[in-house]
Structure formats: structure tokens, C-alpha cells
Amino acid sequence: MIKQTSKREVFEEIAKQVAQGDLMFPTGAQVALNLRRALDDPECHILTAAKLIQAEPLLSARVIEISNSVAFNRSGREITDVHVAVSLLGFTTIRSLAMALVTRQMAGQSKTREHQEVVDRLWEHSAHVASLARAIARHVTHVDQETALFAGIIHEIGGFYMLSRSEEYPGLLEDDFSEWLEGGEVAVGRQVLIRLKVPQSVLAMMESFWDGFLAMPPVTLADTLLLAEELATVPSPLHRVDSKSPGSELRASIEMVIGEETLTLILAEAAEEIESLTRALKF
């Protein structure tokens, strides 16, 4: 069993292995990653993309669902065809959905109830933060909405990879995750994102996110993600949870900057969109 004092060494070892190219993906995540790489090809035609998506039933279902969400389908006309859905959503959003599938399946098949509960809660948190980040980008920070969605999807990717290795290190899920937050999250997360070849701009944003400094008023992509993380009503199982309501102190600060009425209006207007996107992102 891992002693609490040695967890840091485990996290450092995992990060070192990833940095050396030893990135072990579960089969499902590897299939999703291959799909994402195909979609990243600038020569990939929309018809080819649709065929690739149709070959992955889980992603296909989510593409249809998200194309019918309030966030993307204001007309209310039901979409049932993947080709039409891809045309509506665009490649940027489709790539984000493919990365969502990679992220969720990275944790692999759960061998224990404890592992499954942590994975499920972490993904629910990630989906909520991603949805909220997109809404905050539109209403508050005015950064690119789809990049904000992507950032929310991947912001806990190191945690998912760490969970995929927990069977090799009995006791890794015991006690709290203080040592994960004190170094493992950044060390593992950084190396996983590098190996996945996420854009350098997104990696730089994640470095700012890990620094944890939220500017007031929030203006950057990192600010957008930090704000979404703090205001999310679904906490991460890997993070400490305050006895206070989530985001209460931050909300008070935001209210001082933009006004309580404005913040309430923004959150109320975005609520339906957040709900629909969160539901669609639950792989």
C-alpha cells in the first residue's frame, strides 16, 4: 500500500514516464485519439469527418445530441443526421468532442466501485466546467467560446490519466489528494498535454490556470477557466472542498466588480445552455 508521504514520488514517477514517451492509453482512449488525429488533418473533408464519427457510436450520439442543444441549435429543428450535425457544429467543436471522449476514456475500465465513483464525479465536474467556461467566454471575458469549451474539457486530464494508473499503485485513491494538488496535478497534466500535442497556446493557458491567479476583472482564457472552476456547483473529487458554498468568496468579488444584478443575469441566461451542454458532454 502507498503511504501518504510517498504519493508525491508516485506522481513524479508517472510524470517522468509520460515525459519519456511511456503514455499508456486504455484501448477506448486510443481509438478516440486516432479519431482526433484524423480530424486534426487540415485535408480532412467534412464528409470524411462524418464517416469517422459514425464509426464511433458514442461520439456519434454525442455529436447529434450537442447539435440539438440550446447552445448550437437556436432554430429548434431536430437534427438526426451526423453530416448535418458536423456542418452545424464545425470542426473546432467536433475536435473538442473527440478530445472529450479521449479524456473520459483515459481513465479506463473501473475495476472497483471506489475508482468508478471518482471517475464519474471527475467527469461530471469537467463537463460542467467546460459548459460554464463557454458561457463565461461569451458573456464576460469575450475570448473564443470554443477554445474555452476545449480548455474546460481538458483541464483535469492529468487526473484522468493518474486514475488510469491507480491499479498499479494500490492505495493511490486512499485518504485525500493533497499531494496531487501540491505538484502531481501540474507535473502529470503538463506531460500528458505535451504528449497529446495540444496547441502551444492552450498549454500556456493551462500553465496560467495552474498558477491559480484570477485577474479582476477576468479577461483571459485562463481567467475564464478559473472563473468556471470556482463557480462550478459540481466540485472536483481531486480538489479540496471548502465548507462554504462553492465559489462563494469569488462570487462576492465578482459582484463587486460587475455588480450582483449583472452576474445574476449572466448566470440565469446561461443556465439552460450549461445544462444542455453538460448533458451532451457526459460520455
NUMI-442592 format. One line per 2 residues: number of its first residue (from 1); for each residue x, y, z of N, C-alpha, C. Coordinates in steps of 0.2 Angstrom, whole numbers, plus 2048, in hexadecimal, padded with zeros to 3 digits. Layout:
BEGIN
NUM = X/Y/Z/X/Y/Z/X/Y/Z ~ ...
//
This chain:
BEGIN
1 = 804/7FA/800/800/800/800/804/806/800 ~ 802/80B/7FD/806/812/7FC/805/816/803
3 = 80A/818/806/80A/81C/80C/808/823/809 ~ 805/827/80D/803/82E/80B/809/832/809
5 = 80F/831/80D/815/835/80C/818/833/805 ~ 816/82D/802/81A/82B/7FC/816/82C/7F6
7 = 810/82F/7F6/80C/830/7F0/80F/835/7EC ~ 812/83A/7EE/816/83F/7EA/81B/83B/7E6
9 = 81E/836/7E8/823/833/7E4/820/82F/7DF ~ 81A/82C/7E0/816/829/7DB/814/82D/7D5
11 = 812/833/7D7/80F/838/7D2/815/83A/7CE ~ 81B/83B/7D1/821/83D/7CE/823/838/7C9
13 = 823/831/7CB/825/82C/7C7/820/82B/7C1 ~ 819/82C/7C2/815/82C/7BC/816/832/7B7
15 = 818/838/7BA/819/83D/7B5/820/83C/7B1 ~ 825/839/7B5/82B/837/7B1/82A/832/7AC
17 = 826/82D/7AD/824/828/7A8/821/82B/7A2 ~ 81C/830/7A3/818/833/79E/81D/837/799
19 = 822/83B/79D/826/83F/79A/82B/83B/795 ~ 82D/835/797/831/831/793/82D/82D/78E
21 = 827/82F/78D/823/82C/787/81F/826/789 ~ 820/824/790/81C/81E/792/815/820/794
23 = 811/821/790/80A/824/791/805/81E/78F ~ 803/81B/794/7FF/815/793/7F7/816/793
25 = 7F4/816/78D/7ED/817/78D/7E9/810/78D ~ 7E3/811/790/7DF/80B/790/7DC/80B/788
27 = 7DA/805/786/7D8/804/77F/7D3/809/77D ~ 7CE/80A/781/7C9/80F/77F/7CC/816/77D
29 = 7D0/818/782/7D3/81F/781/7D8/81F/77B ~ 7DB/81A/779/7DF/81A/773/7DB/81A/76D
31 = 7D5/817/76D/7D1/818/767/7CF/81F/766 ~ 7CD/822/76B/7CA/829/76B/7D0/82E/769
33 = 7D6/82C/76C/7DC/830/76A/7DD/830/763 ~ 7DD/82A/760/7DE/829/758/7D9/82D/754
35 = 7D3/82D/757/7CE/831/754/7CF/839/754 ~ 7D1/83B/75A/7D3/842/75B/7D9/844/756
37 = 7DE/83F/755/7E4/841/751/7E1/842/74A ~ 7DD/83D/748/7DA/83E/741/7D6/844/740
39 = 7D3/846/745/7CF/84D/744/7D4/853/744 ~ 7D9/852/747/7DE/857/747/7E2/859/740
41 = 7E1/854/73C/7E4/854/735/7E0/85A/731 ~ 7E4/85F/72F/7E1/865/72C/7DD/862/725
43 = 7E0/85C/723/7DD/85A/71C/7D7/856/71D ~ 7D5/855/724/7CF/851/725/7C8/854/723
45 = 7C5/851/71F/7BF/854/71C/7B9/852/721 ~ 7B4/857/720/7AE/856/725/7AB/84F/724
47 = 7AA/84D/71E/7A7/846/71D/7AB/840/720 ~ 7B2/841/720/7B6/83C/723/7B6/83D/72B
49 = 7B5/843/72D/7B4/844/734/7AE/840/737 ~ 7A9/841/733/7A2/83E/735/7A3/837/735
51 = 7A6/834/730/7A7/82C/730/7AB/82A/736 ~ 7B0/82E/737/7B4/82C/73D/7B0/82C/744
53 = 7AC/831/744/7A8/832/74A/7A3/82C/74B ~ 7A0/82B/745/79B/825/745/79E/81F/747
55 = 7A4/81E/746/7A7/817/748/7A8/817/74F ~ 7A8/81C/753/7A8/81C/75A/7A1/81E/75D
57 = 79D/819/75F/796/81A/761/796/81F/767 ~ 79A/81F/76B/799/823/771/79A/82A/76F
59 = 79F/82C/76B/7A0/833/769/79B/835/764 ~ 799/830/760/793/832/75B/78D/834/75F
61 = 78B/830/764/785/832/768/786/839/76B ~ 78C/83A/76E/78D/841/771/78D/847/76C
63 = 790/845/766/790/84B/761/788/84C/75F ~ 784/847/75E/77D/849/75D/77A/84C/763
65 = 77B/84A/769/778/84D/76F/77A/855/770 ~ 781/856/76F/783/85D/770/781/861/76A
67 = 780/85F/764/77D/863/75F/776/865/760 ~ 773/861/764/76C/863/766/76B/867/76D
69 = 771/869/76F/771/86C/776/76F/874/774 ~ 76D/877/77A/76C/87E/779/771/882/777
71 = 777/880/779/77D/884/777/77F/884/770 ~ 77D/87F/76C/77F/87F/765/779/87F/760
73 = 773/87D/763/76D/87D/75E/767/881/761 ~ 768/887/75F/763/88C/761/75C/88C/75D
75 = 75C/888/757/756/888/753/751/883/756 ~ 754/87E/75A/74F/879/75D/74E/873/759
77 = 750/873/752/74F/86E/74E/753/868/74F ~ 750/862/750/754/85C/753/759/85A/74D
79 = 75F/858/74F/764/856/74B/766/84F/74C ~ 765/84A/747/766/843/748/76C/840/744
81 = 76F/844/740/774/842/73B/77A/845/73D ~ 77F/840/73D/786/842/740/789/847/73B
83 = 788/846/734/78B/84B/72F/788/852/731 ~ 782/853/732/77F/859/733/782/85C/73A
85 = 782/858/73F/785/85A/746/78C/85C/745 ~ 790/859/741/797/85B/740/798/862/73D
87 = 793/863/738/793/869/735/791/86F/739 ~ 78C/86D/73E/78A/872/742/78F/874/748
89 = 792/86F/74A/797/870/750/79E/873/74E ~ 7A0/870/748/7A7/872/746/7AC/86E/749
91 = 7B2/86E/745/7B7/86A/747/7BA/86B/74E ~ 7BA/872/750/7BD/874/757/7B9/870/75C
93 = 7B2/870/75C/7AE/86D/761/7AF/866/761 ~ 7AF/863/75B/7B0/85C/75A/7B6/859/75D
95 = 7BC/85D/75C/7C2/85B/75F/7C2/85B/766 ~ 7BE/860/769/7BD/860/770/7B9/85A/773
97 = 7B4/858/76F/7B0/852/771/7B5/84C/771 ~ 7B9/84C/76C/7BE/846/76B/7C2/846/771
99 = 7C5/84C/773/7C9/84C/779/7C6/84A/77F ~ 7BF/84C/780/7BB/84A/785/7BB/843/786
101 = 7BA/83F/780/7BA/838/781/7C0/835/783 ~ 7C6/838/780/7CD/836/782/7CD/837/78A
103 = 7CC/83D/78C/7CC/83E/793/7C8/839/798 ~ 7C2/838/796/7BE/834/79A/7C0/82D/79A
105 = 7C2/82A/794/7C4/823/794/7CB/822/796 ~ 7CF/828/797/7D6/827/79A/7D6/823/7A0
107 = 7D1/824/7A4/7D1/821/7AB/7D1/819/7AA ~ 7CE/817/7A5/7CE/810/7A4/7C8/80D/7A7
109 = 7C7/806/7A7/7C2/802/7AA/7C3/802/7B2 ~ 7BE/804/7B5/7BF/804/7BD/7BE/7FD/7BF
111 = 7C3/7FB/7C3/7C4/7F4/7C6/7C0/7F4/7CD ~ 7C0/7FA/7D0/7BC/7FB/7D7/7B7/800/7D7
113 = 7B3/7FF/7DC/7AD/804/7DD/7B0/80B/7DE ~ 7B5/80B/7E3/7B9/811/7E5/7BB/815/7DF
115 = 7BF/811/7DA/7C2/814/7D4/7BC/817/7D0 ~ 7B7/813/7CF/7B2/816/7CA/7AE/81C/7CD
117 = 7AD/81C/7D3/7AA/822/7D6/7AF/829/7D5 ~ 7B5/828/7D6/7BA/82E/7D5/7BA/830/7CE
119 = 7BA/82B/7C9/7BA/82C/7C2/7B4/830/7C0 ~ 7AE/82D/7C3/7A7/830/7C1/7A7/837/7C3
121 = 7A9/839/7CA/7A8/83F/7CC/7AD/844/7C9 ~ 7B3/842/7C7/7B8/846/7C4/7B5/848/7BD
123 = 7B2/843/7B9/7B0/845/7B3/7AA/84A/7B3 ~ 7A5/849/7B8/7A0/84D/7B9/7A2/854/7BA
125 = 7A7/855/7BE/7AA/85B/7C0/7AD/85E/7B9 ~ 7B1/85A/7B6/7B4/85D/7AF/7AF/85F/7AA
127 = 7AA/85B/7AA/7A4/85D/7A5/7A1/864/7A7 ~ 7A0/864/7AD/79D/86B/7B0/7A1/871/7AF
129 = 7A8/870/7B1/7AC/875/7B0/7AD/877/7A8 ~ 7AD/872/7A4/7AE/874/79D/7A8/878/79A
131 = 7A2/876/79C/79C/879/79A/79C/880/79D ~ 79D/881/7A3/79D/887/7A7/7A3/88C/7A4
133 = 7A8/889/7A2/7AE/88D/79F/7AC/890/798 ~ 7A8/88C/794/7A5/88F/78E/7A1/895/78F
135 = 79C/894/794/797/899/795/79B/8A0/798 ~ 7A0/89F/79C/7A4/8A4/79F/7A8/8A8/79A
137 = 7AA/8A4/795/7AE/8A7/78F/7A9/8AC/78B ~ 7A3/8A9/78A/79F/8AE/786/79C/8B4/78A
139 = 79B/8B3/790/798/8B8/794/79D/8BD/798 ~ 7A2/8BA/79A/7A7/8BE/79E/7AE/8C0/79B
141 = 7B1/8BB/799/7B8/8BC/797/7B9/8BD/790 ~ 7B4/8BB/78C/7B4/8BC/785/7BA/8B9/781
143 = 7BD/8B3/784/7C2/8AF/780/7BE/8AA/77C ~ 7C2/8A7/778/7BF/8A2/773/7BB/89D/777
145 = 7B4/89C/776/7B0/897/77A/7B2/890/779 ~ 7B4/88E/773/7B5/887/772/7BC/885/775
147 = 7C1/88A/775/7C7/888/778/7C6/888/780 ~ 7C1/88C/782/7BF/88C/78A/7BC/885/78B
149 = 7B8/882/787/7B5/87C/788/7BA/876/788 ~ 7BF/877/783/7C4/872/782/7C9/872/789
151 = 7CA/878/78B/7CE/879/791/7CB/876/797 ~ 7C4/877/798/7C0/873/79D/7C1/86C/79D
153 = 7C0/869/797/7C0/862/796/7C7/85F/798 ~ 7CC/862/797/7D3/85F/798/7D6/861/79F
155 = 7D3/866/7A3/7D6/869/7A8/7D8/864/7AE ~ 7D4/85E/7AE/7D6/859/7B3/7D9/852/7B0
157 = 7DB/853/7AA/7DE/84D/7A6/7E3/849/7AA ~ 7E7/84D/7AD/7ED/84A/7B1/7EA/845/7B7
159 = 7E4/847/7BA/7E1/843/7BF/7DE/83D/7BC ~ 7DB/83D/7B6/7D8/837/7B2/7DE/832/7B1
161 = 7E4/835/7AF/7E9/830/7AD/7EC/82D/7B4 ~ 7EC/831/7B9/7EF/82F/7C0/7EA/829/7C2
163 = 7E3/82A/7C1/7DE/825/7C3/7DF/81F/7BF ~ 7E1/81F/7B9/7E2/819/7B4/7E8/815/7B7
165 = 7ED/818/7BB/7F3/814/7BE/7F2/812/7C5 ~ 7EC/814/7C8/7EB/812/7CF/7EB/80B/7D0
167 = 7E9/806/7CC/7EA/7FF/7CD/7F1/7FD/7CE ~ 7F5/800/7CB/7FC/7FE/7CC/7FF/801/7D3
169 = 7FC/805/7D6/7FE/808/7DC/7F9/808/7E1 ~ 7F8/802/7E4/7F3/801/7E9/7F3/806/7EF
171 = 7EE/809/7F1/7EE/80F/7F6/7EE/816/7F3 ~ 7EF/816/7EC/7EF/81D/7E9/7E9/821/7EA
173 = 7E3/81E/7EB/7DD/821/7EB/7DB/822/7F3 ~ 7DF/820/7F7/7DD/820/7FE/7DF/827/801
175 = 7DB/829/807/7DD/82F/80A/7DB/835/806 ~ 7DE/83A/806/7DD/840/802/7E2/841/7FC
177 = 7E1/846/7F8/7E5/847/7F2/7EA/84D/7F3 ~ 7EC/84F/7F9/7EF/855/7FB/7F6/855/7F7
179 = 7F9/84F/7F6/800/84F/7F3/7FF/84F/7EB ~ 7F9/84D/7E9/7F7/84E/7E2/7F7/855/7E0
181 = 7F4/859/7E5/7F3/860/7E3/7F9/864/7E4 ~ 7FE/861/7E8/804/865/7EA/80A/864/7E5
183 = 808/860/7DF/80D/85F/7DA/80B/85A/7D5 ~ 808/855/7D7/806/850/7D2/802/852/7CD
185 = 7FD/856/7CE/7F8/859/7C9/7FC/85C/7C3 ~ 800/861/7C5/804/864/7C0/809/860/7BC
187 = 80D/85C/7C0/812/858/7BD/80F/853/7B8 ~ 80A/84F/7BA/807/84A/7B6/803/84D/7B0
189 = 7FF/852/7B2/7FB/856/7AD/7FF/859/7A8 ~ 804/85C/7A9/808/860/7A4/80B/85A/79F
191 = 80E/855/7A2/811/850/79E/80B/84C/799 ~ 806/84B/79C/800/848/798/7FE/84D/792
193 = 7FD/853/794/7FB/858/78E/801/859/789 ~ 807/858/78B/80D/859/786/80D/853/782
195 = 80C/84D/785/80C/847/781/806/846/77C ~ 800/84A/77E/7FA/84A/77A/7FB/84F/775
197 = 800/853/775/801/858/770/7FC/85D/770 ~ 7F9/860/775/7F4/865/775/7F8/86B/773
199 = 7F4/870/770/7F7/876/76E/7FB/87A/773 ~ 801/87D/772/805/880/776/801/886/77A
201 = 7FD/889/777/7F9/88E/77A/7F5/88C/780 ~ 7F2/886/77F/7EE/883/784/7F2/880/789
203 = 7F8/87E/788/7FD/87B/78D/7FF/881/791 ~ 800/887/78E/802/88D/792/7FC/88F/796
205 = 7F6/88F/794/7F0/891/798/7F0/88C/79E ~ 7F1/886/79D/7F1/881/7A3/7F6/883/7A8
207 = 7FC/885/7A6/801/887/7AB/7FE/88C/7AF ~ 7FB/891/7AC/7F8/897/7B0/7F2/895/7B4
209 = 7EF/890/7B2/7E9/88D/7B6/7EC/88A/7BC ~ 7F1/886/7BB/7F4/882/7C1/7F7/887/7C6
211 = 7FA/88D/7C3/7FC/892/7C8/7F7/895/7CD ~ 7F1/894/7CA/7EB/896/7CE/7E9/89D/7D0
213 = 7EC/8A2/7CC/7EB/8A9/7CD/7E5/8AB/7C8 ~ 7E0/8AD/7CB/7DA/8AF/7C8/7DA/8B7/7C8
215 = 7DB/8BA/7C2/7DB/8C1/7C1/7D4/8C4/7C2 ~ 7D3/8CA/7C5/7CD/8CD/7C5/7CD/8D4/7C2
217 = 7C9/8D5/7BD/7C4/8D1/7BA/7C8/8CC/7B6 ~ 7C4/8C6/7B5/7C7/8C0/7B1/7C7/8C2/7AA
219 = 7CD/8C1/7A6/7CD/8C2/79F/7D0/8BD/79B ~ 7D4/8B9/79E/7D8/8B4/79A/7D4/8AD/79A
221 = 7D7/8A8/796/7D4/8A2/795/7D5/89E/79C ~ 7DB/89F/79F/7DD/89C/7A6/7D8/89F/7AB
223 = 7D6/8A6/7AB/7D1/8A9/7AF/7CB/8A5/7AE ~ 7C9/8A4/7A8/7C2/8A1/7A6/7C2/89A/7AA
225 = 7C7/896/7A9/7C7/88F/7AC/7C7/890/7B3 ~ 7CB/894/7B6/7CB/895/7BE/7C5/897/7C0
227 = 7C1/89B/7BD/7BB/89E/7BF/7B6/898/7BF ~ 7B6/894/7B9/7B1/88E/7B8/7B3/889/7BE
229 = 7B9/888/7BF/7BB/883/7C4/7B8/885/7CB ~ 7B9/88B/7CD/7B7/88E/7D3/7AF/88E/7D4
231 = 7AC/890/7CF/7A4/891/7CF/7A1/88A/7CE ~ 7A4/885/7CB/7A1/87E/7CA/79E/87C/7D0
233 = 798/87A/7D0/794/877/7D6/796/86F/7D7 ~ 799/86C/7D2/79C/865/7D3/7A3/865/7D4
235 = 7A5/864/7DA/7AC/864/7DC/7B0/85F/7D9 ~ 7B7/860/7D8/7BB/85A/7D6/7BD/856/7DC
237 = 7BC/84F/7DB/7BE/84B/7E1/7C5/84B/7E2 ~ 7CA/84E/7DE/7D1/84E/7DF/7D3/854/7E3
239 = 7CE/859/7E4/7D0/85F/7E7/7CD/860/7EE ~ 7D0/864/7F2/7CD/865/7F8/7C6/869/7F8
241 = 7C1/867/7FC/7BB/86B/7FC/7BA/86F/802 ~ 7B9/875/801/7B8/87A/807/7B1/878/80A
243 = 7B1/87A/810/7AA/879/814/7A5/87E/812 ~ 7A8/883/80F/7A3/888/80C/7A0/886/805
245 = 79B/889/803/798/887/7FC/79D/888/7F7 ~ 79E/884/7F2/7A3/885/7EC/7A3/88C/7E9
247 = 7A9/88F/7E9/7A9/895/7E6/7A6/89B/7E9 ~ 7A4/89B/7F0/7A1/8A0/7F3/7A5/8A6/7F4
249 = 7AC/8A5/7F6/7B0/8AB/7F7/7B2/8AE/7F0 ~ 7B3/8AA/7EB/7B4/8AD/7E4/7AE/8B0/7E1
251 = 7A8/8AD/7E3/7A2/8B1/7E0/7A1/8B8/7E3 ~ 7A3/8B8/7EA/7A3/8BF/7ED/7A7/8C4/7EA
253 = 7AD/8C1/7E8/7B2/8C6/7E4/7B0/8C8/7DD ~ 7AD/8C3/7DA/7AA/8C4/7D3/7A5/8C9/7D4
255 = 7A0/8C8/7D9/79B/8CD/7D9/79D/8D4/7DB ~ 7A3/8D5/7DE/7A6/8DB/7DF/7A8/8DF/7D9
257 = 7AB/8DA/7D4/7AD/8DD/7CE/7A8/8DF/7C9 ~ 7A3/8DA/7C8/79E/8DB/7C2/797/8DC/7C5
259 = 796/8DB/7CB/790/8DC/7CE/78C/8D6/7CF ~ 788/8D5/7D5/785/8CF/7D6/77F/8CE/7D1
261 = 77C/8D3/7CF/776/8D2/7CA/779/8D0/7C3 ~ 77F/8D2/7C1/781/8D0/7BB/784/8C9/7BB
263 = 787/8C7/7C0/789/8C0/7C1/783/8BB/7C1 ~ 77E/8BD/7C5/778/8B9/7C5/775/8B8/7BF
265 = 775/8BE/7BB/772/8BD/7B4/776/8B9/7B0 ~ 77C/8B9/7B0/781/8B5/7AC/780/8AE/7AD
267 = 780/8AC/7B4/77F/8A5/7B6/778/8A2/7B4 ~ 773/8A7/7B5/76C/8A4/7B3/76C/8A3/7AC
269 = 76E/8A8/7A8/76E/8A7/7A0/772/8A1/79E ~ 777/8A0/7A1/77B/89A/79F/779/893/7A2
271 = 775/893/7A7/773/88D/7AA/770/888/7A6 ~ 76C/889/7A1/769/884/79D/76E/881/798
273 = 773/886/795/778/884/791/77D/87F/795 ~ 77F/881/79B/783/87D/79F/780/876/7A0
275 = 77A/876/7A1/777/86F/7A3/777/86B/79D ~ 775/86E/797/775/86A/791/77C/867/78F
277 = 781/86C/78F/788/86A/78D/78A/865/792 ~ 789/866/798/78C/861/79D/789/85A/79C
279 = 782/85A/79B/77F/853/799/782/850/793 ~ 784/854/78E/786/851/788/78E/84F/789
281 = 791/852/78D/798/850/78E/799/84A/793 ~ 794/848/796/795/842/79B/796/83C/797
283 = 79C/83A/795/79D/834/791/79D/82E/796
//
